[in-house]
Amino acid sequence: MIRRVEASLVGQRFLSGLLAAFALVSLLLATGGVYASMLFSAGQRRQEMGIRMAMGAGGAHVVGLVLRSGLSMTATGMVIGLPVSVGVARLLRGFLYGVSPMDPLTLGGVAALLAGSALLACLLPALKAARADPLETLKAE
């Protein structure tokens, strides 16, 4: 009987694994997109950050500027995405087994995972911008 039950669940397990793989790939793509966007944004503001550092701003201040910019975009995306995800989950209610569309633990966990990946993606360009030499930055422009 156990083998029959396991055999009947093979298709669902395969689809679940496939969806998990797609979710991981999409998370990596989103993190890479945020990283590239923040790297471009920090590059565009390189002269401003060079002037700030030449005037005495520390590396922590520059890191804070870049992180604030990136995390504000992330927060905006979460504010827009949360109601959309709840609406889509209601449409896909038949595919959710054992989880309600409004499960706060699942929604909070996904939001925390996305915020953590965005923080990591913003932190790398911020640290790069903080390590830049203000004189070299000002000479380049």
C-alpha positions as CSV (number, residue, x, y, z in Angstrom):
1,M,0.0,0.0,0.0
2,I,2.9,2.4,0.8
3,R,4.4,1.8,-2.6
4,R,1.1,2.5,-4.3
5,V,0.7,5.7,-2.5
6,E,4.3,6.7,-3.3
7,A,3.8,5.8,-6.9
8,S,0.7,8.0,-7.1
9,L,2.6,11.0,-5.8
10,V,5.6,10.8,-8.1
11,G,4.1,13.2,-10.6
12,Q,3.2,15.8,-7.9
13,R,6.7,15.5,-6.4
14,F,8.3,16.0,-9.8
15,L,6.2,19.1,-10.4
16,S,7.0,20.4,-6.9
17,G,10.7,20.0,-7.5
18,L,10.5,21.6,-10.9
19,L,8.6,24.6,-9.4
20,A,11.2,24.9,-6.7
21,A,14.0,24.9,-9.3
22,F,12.2,27.6,-11.2
23,A,11.7,29.6,-8.0
24,L,15.4,29.4,-7.2
25,V,16.4,30.5,-10.7
26,S,14.0,33.4,-10.6
27,L,15.3,34.4,-7.2
28,L,18.9,34.4,-8.6
29,L,17.8,36.4,-11.6
30,A,16.0,38.9,-9.5
31,T,19.1,39.2,-7.2
32,G,21.3,39.7,-10.2
33,G,19.0,42.3,-11.6
34,V,19.0,44.3,-8.3
35,Y,22.8,44.0,-8.1
36,A,23.3,45.2,-11.7
37,S,20.8,48.1,-11.1
38,M,22.5,49.2,-7.9
39,L,26.0,48.9,-9.5
40,F,24.8,51.1,-12.4
41,S,23.1,53.6,-10.0
42,A,26.2,53.8,-7.8
43,G,28.4,54.3,-10.9
44,Q,26.1,57.2,-12.0
45,R,26.5,58.8,-8.6
46,R,30.2,58.3,-8.4
47,Q,31.1,62.0,-8.7
48,E,28.6,62.9,-6.0
49,M,30.0,60.2,-3.7
50,G,33.5,61.4,-4.4
51,I,32.6,64.9,-3.5
52,R,30.9,63.7,-0.3
53,M,34.0,61.7,0.7
54,A,36.4,64.5,-0.2
55,M,34.3,66.8,2.1
56,G,34.7,64.3,5.0
57,A,31.9,61.8,4.7
58,G,33.0,58.4,5.8
59,G,32.6,55.1,4.0
60,A,29.6,54.2,6.3
61,H,27.8,57.2,5.0
62,V,28.3,56.2,1.4
63,V,27.3,52.7,2.1
64,G,24.1,54.0,3.8
65,L,23.3,56.1,0.7
66,V,23.5,53.2,-1.7
67,L,21.7,50.8,0.7
68,R,18.9,53.3,1.4
69,S,18.4,53.8,-2.4
70,G,18.3,50.1,-3.1
71,L,16.2,49.1,-0.1
72,S,13.6,51.8,-0.8
73,M,13.1,50.3,-4.3
74,T,12.8,46.9,-2.7
75,A,10.2,48.1,-0.2
76,T,8.2,49.7,-3.0
77,G,8.3,46.5,-4.9
78,M,7.1,44.6,-1.9
79,V,4.3,47.0,-1.2
80,I,3.1,46.6,-4.8
81,G,3.8,42.8,-5.0
82,L,2.2,41.7,-1.8
83,P,-1.4,42.5,-2.8
84,V,-0.8,41.1,-6.3
85,S,0.5,37.9,-4.9
86,V,-2.5,37.5,-2.6
87,G,-4.8,38.1,-5.6
88,V,-3.0,35.5,-7.7
89,A,-2.9,33.1,-4.8
90,R,-6.7,33.3,-4.6
91,L,-6.9,32.5,-8.3
92,L,-4.6,29.5,-7.8
93,R,-6.3,28.3,-4.7
94,G,-6.9,24.8,-6.1
95,F,-3.1,24.2,-6.4
96,L,-2.3,25.2,-2.8
97,Y,-2.4,22.1,-0.6
98,G,-2.5,22.7,3.1
99,V,-1.7,26.4,2.8
100,S,-4.2,29.2,2.6
101,P,-3.6,32.1,0.2
102,M,-3.4,34.5,3.2
103,D,-0.9,32.4,5.2
104,P,1.1,35.1,7.1
105,L,4.0,32.7,7.8
106,T,4.5,31.9,4.1
107,L,4.1,35.5,3.0
108,G,6.4,36.8,5.7
109,G,9.0,34.2,4.9
110,V,9.0,35.0,1.2
111,A,9.2,38.7,2.0
112,A,12.1,38.2,4.3
113,L,13.9,36.0,1.7
114,L,13.4,38.7,-1.0
115,A,14.5,41.5,1.4
116,G,17.6,39.5,2.4
117,S,18.6,38.8,-1.2
118,A,18.0,42.5,-2.1
119,L,20.1,43.6,0.9
120,L,23.0,41.3,-0.3
121,A,22.6,42.6,-3.8
122,C,22.8,46.2,-2.6
123,L,25.6,45.7,-0.1
124,L,28.2,44.7,-2.7
125,P,27.9,47.8,-4.9
126,A,27.7,49.9,-1.7
127,L,31.0,48.5,-0.4
128,K,32.6,49.0,-3.8
129,A,31.5,52.7,-3.8
130,A,32.8,53.2,-0.2
131,R,36.2,51.8,-1.2
132,A,36.6,54.3,-4.1
133,D,39.3,56.9,-3.8
134,P,37.7,60.4,-3.8
135,L,40.7,61.9,-5.7
136,E,40.5,59.3,-8.4
137,T,36.8,59.7,-8.6
138,L,37.0,63.5,-9.0
139,K,39.8,63.2,-11.6
140,A,37.8,60.8,-13.7
141,E,34.9,63.2,-14.2
